[in-house]
Amino acid sequence: MVTDRPLLKASYSARLATPRTAAALMAGFEGTWCIAAGWAIDLFLRRITRPHSDVELLIYREDQEALRRHLDGWRLFWVDNRDKSAEEYPRILWTGEYLEPPLHQVHAERLTEDPLALDFLLNEREGDDWVFRRDARIRRPLGEVIIDSGCQMPVIAPDVNLLYKAGDMQPHDRLDFNSALPALSVEQRQWLRDGLETCYPGHEWLEVL
């Protein structure tokens, strides 16, 4: 069970990982992972459409202990996102407690002569299905959630990615939708449309899907 701890701030400046450095770091990871969020859209499109402030990786919640072992020697924080009214979510030093929902984000910082930082997003699964963290009615076979980007890096499927982005949209999420939309297959458009109608009836993206 997670308990509250004082917020710890990073005391050094770490460079942000790139998709390729992140992929190299994940070599040998015992669980499942892929590139997520904005970089996943660009890797799916095989072109850079906008600047990116970080690299986010998807792993499944059940693999969080495997992540701790894989990043032995790194400083890890979980993000306390429980107060939705907070202007900024605090980062709490992660000392090994199991992270239960709704907690789903981990920041990793490498304290070496080459400091590095990247983020992890914990996703849910039940049996052979991925389960949408925000609405368990939405599911997808695991084999359809992570796809080959063609750039030797696995990425989250664009329709799944956009469903996450639809919830609390920022300007970059709208940019990602507009960039990805022409490249979505008929099936991907339909799946995203169904997901939006289930979770976010009346969503602005439904008009163009």
C-alpha positions in Angstrom: 0.0 0.0 0.0 1.4 3.4 -1.0 1.8 5.9 1.8 2.6 9.6 1.6 6.2 10.7 1.7 7.9 14.1 1.4 8.4 15.2 -2.2 11.9 14.8 -3.3 13.4 17.0 -6.0 16.1 16.0 -8.4 19.3 17.7 -7.4 21.0 17.5 -10.8 20.3 18.2 -14.5 19.6 15.0 -16.5 19.3 14.9 -20.2 16.1 13.4 -21.6 16.3 10.0 -23.3 15.6 9.7 -27.0 13.6 6.8 -28.4 16.8 5.1 -29.4 18.6 5.5 -26.1 15.4 4.3 -24.4 15.3 1.2 -26.6 18.9 0.5 -25.9 18.3 0.8 -22.1 15.3 -1.6 -22.3 17.4 -4.4 -23.9 17.0 -7.4 -21.7 14.0 -6.2 -19.8 12.0 -9.2 -18.6 8.6 -7.6 -19.2 6.8 -6.0 -22.1 7.5 -2.5 -23.2 7.0 0.0 -26.0 7.4 3.7 -26.9 4.2 5.6 -26.0 2.7 9.1 -26.2 4.0 11.7 -28.7 7.1 9.9 -29.9 5.0 6.8 -30.7 3.0 8.9 -33.1 6.1 10.1 -34.9 7.6 6.6 -35.0 4.4 5.3 -36.4 4.5 8.0 -39.1 8.3 7.7 -39.5 8.8 11.4 -39.4 9.1 14.1 -36.7 6.0 16.2 -36.5 6.7 18.4 -33.5 9.2 18.9 -30.6 9.1 16.4 -27.7 9.8 17.2 -24.1 10.3 13.6 -22.9 10.2 9.9 -23.8 7.4 7.8 -22.2 7.4 4.0 -22.3 4.5 1.7 -21.7 4.9 -1.3 -19.4 2.3 -3.5 -17.8 1.5 -2.9 -14.1 2.5 -6.5 -13.3 6.0 -5.9 -14.6 6.8 -3.0 -12.2 9.1 -5.2 -10.1 10.9 -6.3 -13.2 11.4 -2.6 -14.0 12.9 -2.0 -10.6 15.4 -4.8 -11.1 16.2 -3.7 -14.7 16.9 -0.1 -13.5 18.9 -1.2 -10.5 21.0 1.8 -9.5 18.6 4.4 -10.9 16.6 6.7 -8.7 12.9 6.0 -9.2 9.9 8.2 -8.3 6.2 7.5 -8.5 3.9 10.3 -9.4 1.0 11.0 -7.0 -1.8 11.8 -9.4 -4.6 11.2 -7.0 -5.5 14.9 -6.4 -6.9 15.8 -9.8 -7.2 19.5 -8.8 -3.4 19.8 -8.1 -1.5 22.2 -10.4 1.4 19.8 -10.4 1.6 16.2 -9.3 4.3 15.5 -6.7 7.0 12.9 -7.3 7.6 10.5 -4.4 10.7 8.4 -4.0 9.8 4.8 -4.9 11.2 2.3 -2.4 9.6 -0.9 -3.7 6.0 -0.7 -2.6 3.5 -2.1 -5.2 1.9 0.7 -7.1 -1.9 0.2 -7.3 -4.3 2.1 -9.5 -4.9 5.0 -10.0 -1.1 5.5 -9.7 0.4 4.8 -13.1 3.5 7.0 -13.8 7.1 6.4 -12.8 10.0 8.8 -13.4 13.4 7.2 -13.7 16.7 9.1 -13.3 20.2 7.7 -13.8 22.7 9.1 -11.4 26.0 8.6 -13.3 28.6 10.7 -15.1 25.9 10.7 -17.9 22.6 11.5 -16.1 19.6 10.4 -18.0 15.8 10.7 -17.4 12.7 8.9 -18.8 9.1 8.1 -17.9 7.1 4.9 -17.6 3.4 4.5 -17.8 1.8 1.5 -16.1 -0.9 -0.1 -18.2 -3.5 -2.7 -17.2 -4.1 -6.1 -18.6 -6.4 -9.1 -17.7 -5.4 -12.4 -19.3 -4.8 -11.8 -23.0 -6.5 -8.4 -23.0 -5.1 -4.9 -22.5 -7.6 -2.9 -20.4 -8.1 0.9 -20.7 -7.0 2.4 -17.4 -9.8 5.0 -17.5 -12.7 2.7 -18.5 -12.4 -1.1 -18.1 -15.2 -1.6 -20.7 -12.6 -0.9 -23.4 -10.3 -3.8 -24.1 -8.0 -4.9 -26.8 -6.1 -8.2 -27.5 -2.6 -7.7 -26.2 -1.1 -8.5 -29.7 -2.9 -5.5 -31.1 -1.8 -2.9 -28.6 2.0 -2.9 -29.4 3.0 -2.8 -33.0 6.2 -2.6 -35.0 7.1 0.9 -35.9 9.4 -0.1 -38.7 12.2 1.7 -36.9 13.3 -1.3 -34.8 11.3 0.1 -31.9 8.0 -1.2 -30.6 5.3 1.5 -30.3 1.7 1.7 -28.9 -0.9 1.4 -31.6 -1.9 4.9 -32.7 -5.6 4.4 -32.1 -4.9 3.2 -28.5 -2.5 6.1 -28.1 -5.0 8.7 -29.3 -7.7 7.3 -26.9 -5.4 8.1 -24.0 -4.7 11.6 -25.5 -8.4 12.3 -25.9 -9.1 12.5 -22.2 -7.4 15.7 -21.0 -6.2 17.3 -24.2 -3.3 19.7 -24.4 -2.4 21.5 -27.6 0.2 18.8 -28.5 -2.5 16.1 -28.3 -4.5 17.9 -30.9 -1.4 18.1 -33.1 -0.8 14.4 -32.7 -4.4 13.6 -33.7 -4.2 15.8 -36.8 -0.9 14.3 -37.8 -1.9 10.7 -37.2 -5.5 10.8 -38.6 -4.6 10.5 -42.4 -2.5 7.4 -41.6 -5.1 5.5 -39.6 -6.6 2.5 -41.2 -10.4 2.1 -41.5 -10.2 -0.4 -38.6 -8.1 1.9 -36.4 -10.6 4.8 -37.1 -13.5 2.6 -36.1 -11.9 1.4 -32.9 -11.0 4.9 -31.9 -14.5 6.1 -32.7 -16.0 3.3 -30.6 -13.7 4.1 -27.7 -14.5 7.8 -27.8 -18.3 7.2 -27.9 -17.9 4.9 -24.9 -15.7 7.2 -22.8 -16.2 10.7 -24.1 -19.6 11.0 -25.8 -19.6 14.2 -27.9 -15.8 14.4 -28.2 -14.7 16.9 -30.8 -12.7 14.2 -32.7 -15.8 12.2 -33.4 -16.8 14.7 -36.1 -13.9 13.9 -38.3 -13.5 10.2 -37.7 
